[in-house]
Amino acid sequence: MSVRALGHAYGELRTIECLDLEVEPHGVVGLVGPSGCGKSTLLELICGLLEPSTGTVQVGGGAAPSERLSRSAYMPQRDLLLPWYSAIDNAALALRNRGLGKAEARRQASGLFERFGLAGFERTAPAELSGGMRQRVAFLRTLVSGKPVLALDEPFAALDAITRAEMQEWLARALRADPRTVVLVTHDVEEALYLCDRVAVLSARPARIVAELRVPAPRLEDRDAAVTDPAFVAVRERALRALHEGSR
Amino acid sequence: MRRWLLPALLLGTLIGAWQLAASSGVIAEALSLEDFLVPSPSEIASSLWENRSLLGENAWVTLREIVFGLGCALVAGLGFAVVMYRWVTIRDATYPLIVASQTIPIMVVAPILVVWFGFGIGPKLVIVALVCFFPITVSTISGLGSADPEAIKLMRSLDASRWQIFRRVEVPTALPSAFIGTRIAVVLAPIAALFGEQAGSSAGLGHLIIQDNAQLEVAREFATVFVLAAIALVLMGLVALAERRIVNWR
């Protein structure tokens, strides 16, 4: 996945300016930045849901919107589970859209329900699931699409701190089991550093990258140990300072 | 329990008061009318029983007009809503005209339709369908337009075609509003059928009411109104039942 000299504007409002970003296959890159800086717009550009004003976005070597759409899956901020479908039918949406029958789509998705701690909740209506569970189903829906690139837009922003920490560990495990190329947008520096190999800090609008930080030992098994490791704390301080400067 | 008990109590009290007032002749005296012109609930009930076959035959005629007219309105209304939603040009061209057409009073249209289509079921179907078409179309269109743009974006990212987005996101989103329109239509349909029959007919509850009115058969007139109300209530119940089965995620 590569972004080169990217610019985007809604009319007069310039959201992104001259942004370069490269993500190697199976790399996990975090984007942090002040709110309203164009992070979500960047994800939509990557996924082929929006077109850049200047520059190029390539996903798997293809720059056409249809190529980007077919190679990346977008996970929006809200879970957006469709209330008229059960959890498993929501997770299997991409398969159904590709023309698979209901039974076959469910069968393929049910394996992931087992693996990701959702067994027994296949037929549950979204409204009856807890916030964390809904977010898991939403993530599985993205994973089931089978696309090499996942664009996650603040996936855990709506959760309370304890559930969020649990979900971060869960996502780290999920990505170890099923590695993908991931672009993760978040406003939580700790979350970005814990989940990603690399974190790009964005400036206020129009967004450009003000700092890129490598994370020393990403995705440790034990989150509590990982986020209190001195090396982690040092990078976290650098990220916070860069964020501060960029939002000026 | 409370939901049913309170209205039932109130209804019982009202009917009881009416029974007392009518059978003692208080109302007739106050209006200086003959007693038989102010029937009591018990007289209406016995008229309902004595005329059961006459009322049944005419109710069957009116019921068919209502149900088929509603059916036409549903098919046309839902179909037209989808067409107007998908093709903005058609919507822009027709929507103002459809709204403006609602200012034409149905009492004026009904006799003209009888002149054109005769005394049979035809003009009644058209009248019922005309009246019911508007609420169904308008509510469905606004329902289709209220689909979450973020959900549509998500579906695009999950390889959905335009048709799949329509079927899996927009249609389910629109269903509750379509049902609101249908409920309004079900309330309007019996009134529309009555207008149609009063403009010219050889059978039906509206036809019966005109005859009874001329012959001062007031008790039977009340009985007819009772039958019409019962039809409307049953239809409303059926729509509510269908809504609960189809919109089962709420």
Chai-1 contact restraints between the chains, C-beta under 6 A:
chainA,res_idxA,chainB,res_idxB,connection_type,confidence,min_distance_angstrom,max_distance_angstrom,comment,restraint_id
A,C47,B,S157,contact,1.0,0.0,6.0,A-B,restraint_1
A,L49,B,K153,contact,1.0,0.0,6.0,A-B,restraint_2
A,A73,B,S157,contact,1.0,0.0,6.0,A-B,restraint_3
A,Y74,B,S157,contact,1.0,0.0,6.0,A-B,restraint_4
A,P76,B,E150,contact,1.0,0.0,6.0,A-B,restraint_5
A,P76,B,L154,contact,1.0,0.0,6.0,A-B,restraint_6
A,L80,B,E150,contact,1.0,0.0,6.0,A-B,restraint_7
A,L80,B,A151,contact,1.0,0.0,6.0,A-B,restraint_8
A,L80,B,L154,contact,1.0,0.0,6.0,A-B,restraint_9
A,P83,B,W249,contact,1.0,0.0,6.0,A-B,restraint_10
A,W84,B,P172,contact,1.0,0.0,6.0,A-B,restraint_11
A,W84,B,W249,contact,1.0,0.0,6.0,A-B,restraint_12
A,L93,B,L158,contact,1.0,0.0,6.0,A-B,restraint_13
A,A94,B,L158,contact,1.0,0.0,6.0,A-B,restraint_14
A,A94,B,D159,contact,1.0,0.0,6.0,A-B,restraint_15
A,N97,B,L158,contact,1.0,0.0,6.0,A-B,restraint_16
A,N97,B,D159,contact,1.0,0.0,6.0,A-B,restraint_17
A,N97,B,A160,contact,1.0,0.0,6.0,A-B,restraint_18
A,N97,B,Q164,contact,1.0,0.0,6.0,A-B,restraint_19
A,R98,B,D159,contact,1.0,0.0,6.0,A-B,restraint_20
A,S145,B,L158,contact,1.0,0.0,6.0,A-B,restraint_21
